[in-house]
Amino acid sequence: MVAKDLDVDASGLMSAAADSVAVAGDVLAGGFDGPVTARPSGAGIAAFEAASATARTRVSVRIAGQAGAVAAASDHYDATDGGSADAISVTM
């Protein structure tokens, strides 16, 4: 049986998590600009924008939550890997 190497780039995971938080912010930045009440379809546009804002908020919260989980996993991996390396060096 051949051992499989596990190579985790913890700093890359942290970078990806930070990028995801930025994406979550971009999701919230969308929306319709300008007054809609003066338009004939203003009520429909306003209702759609409200529903869209709710959906964007939910997506943003989900992305940010997943980014937090990736960051936590990266920290946990670093702590576990470092502890294992210390234990091996003491044993040897």
N, C-alpha and C positions, 0 to 999 in steps of 0.2 A: 504494500500500500504506500503510495506516494503522499507525503504531507503537502497540504496546500498552504501557500503563504497568504497571509492576510495583510494587505498594505492599506492602511487608512490614513488619509491626509486630513487630520483634524483641523488644521488651519483652513483647508479648502472647504470643509463642512461649515466652519464658522463664517467664512466669506459668502458661501451660498446662502446661509441663513440671513446674513445682513442684506444680501441682494433681494431675498424674498420679502423682507420687511419693506424695502423700497418699492417693490412691485405692489405690495398691499396698499401702500400710500398712493401709488398711481391709480389703482382701481378706484379709490375713493375720490380722486380728483376729476373723474369723468362727470358728465352731466350736460344738461342743456343750458347754454348761456343766453341771457336776454329775457325780456318780458314776454310772456305768452298770453296774457289775458286779453290783449288787444286783437289777437288773431281769432278768426272764426272757429278754429279748432283748439282754442286755448285751453278749454276745460279738459279735453282729451289729452292734450300734450302735458298739462300739469299732472293729471292722474298717472300717465305713463311715467313721467319723471319721478314721481313719488315712489312708484313701484320699483323703478330702476334704481333709485337711491337705496332703497331697502335691500335689494339684491346685491348692489355693490358693497354695502356695509357688511353683509353676511360673508361675501367672498373675501373681503379684506380681512375680516376677523379670522376666517379659516386659514388664510395664507399666513397671517402673522402667528397664529397658534402653531401651525406646522413648522414655521421657521424657529419658533421657540423650542419645539421638540427636537429639531435637528441640532440646535445649539446645545441643548442639554445632553443629547446623545454624544456629541463631540466632547464635551467636558467629561462625561462619564467614561468614555473610551480612553481619553488622555489619563485620567486618574487610575483606571484599571490597568492600562498598559504600563504606566510608570511604576505602579505598585508591584506588578508582576516582574518587571525588569529589576527592581530593587531586591525582590525576594530571590530571584535567580542569582544575582550577583553575591548575595549573602551566603546562599547555599553552596556556591562554587568556591 
